Amino acid sequence: MRKLPEVISEEELIKIVTYPKIKRNHKTAIILSFYECLRVSEIAHLRKENVDKGKHIIHILQGKGKVDRDIVIVKPLLITIKTIFNALDRLPVGCGIRSLQKAFKRYANKVLGRDLHFHCLRHSGATWLLNKKNWDVRKVQQHLGHRKLTTTEIYCHVGAKDLVNLEWGDE
């Protein structure tokens, strides 16, 4: 049986990206991976010219399987005031894949005390879109660029708290 990757909450993401010793380019990459559910390789290759803020679209060129796709820019990344979320203005990140993976592992360990992999950000983002933003699973599938819905289902984690909130409503 396959072990599902761990996920982090938006609150845990914010703890990581507000860590005083985090490098700016690492912060940008981590924010983009969570909110846009991007793969580390997609972040490493993302450029300013791939972002169309007017249409609220990011063009992912040569993603997994050498497939291009367009994804919507989620609202936290469209905030224009000076916040931690102005990551789209900080492209390219100027880091390689391995460098980003090592950096995230280090920050997650220091800030959260957890041994996490960079790819958990993609799972976390998909889970956030499904549970907190109420996207349907088909929309999440499109955003992630999956051909099969069964693949997307692996990415969307539903915790006990989410099930309770579904039944009883957020308190």
Long-range contacts (C-beta under 8 A, 24 or more apart in sequence): 2-154, 4-123, 4-154, 4-157, 5-117, 5-119, 5-120, 5-123, 6-114, 6-116, 6-120, 6-123, 7-120, 7-123, 7-124, 7-127, 7-157, 8-34, 8-108, 8-112, 8-114, 8-116, 8-120, 8-121, 8-124, 9-124, 9-128, 10-34, 10-128, 10-132, 12-112, 13-121, 13-124, 14-84, 15-111, 15-112, 16-104, 16-107, 16-108, 16-111, 16-112, 17-84, 18-84, 19-107, 19-110, 19-111, 22-107, 23-103, 24-90, 25-90, 25-93, 25-94, 25-95, 26-93, 26-95, 26-100, 26-103, 26-104, 26-107, 27-84, 27-87, 28-87, 28-90, 28-91, 28-93, 29-93, 29-95, 29-100, 29-103, 29-104, 30-104, 30-107, 30-121, 31-77, 31-84, 31-85, 31-87, 32-77, 32-87, 32-88, 32-93, 33-118, 33-121, 33-122, 33-125, 34-121, 34-124, 34-125, 34-128, 35-74, 35-76, 35-77, 35-85, 35-125, 35-128, 36-71, 36-73, 36-74, 36-77, 36-125, 36-143, 37-71, 37-122, 37-125, 37-126, 37-129, 37-140, 37-143, 37-144, 37-155, 38-122, 39-63, 39-64, 39-119, 39-122, 40-97, 40-100, 40-101, 40-118, 40-119, 41-97, 43-93, 43-100, 44-93, 44-95, 44-96, 44-97, 44-100, 45-92, 46-91, 46-92, 46-93, 47-91, 47-92, 48-88, 48-89, 48-91, 48-92, 50-91, 51-88, 51-91, 53-78, 53-88, 60-145, 63-145, 64-145, 67-145, 69-145, 71-142, 71-143, 71-145, 72-143, 74-129, 74-133, 122-155, 123-155, 123-157, 126-152, 126-155, 126-156, 127-155, 127-156, 127-157, 127-158, 130-156, 130-158, 131-158, 131-159, 131-162
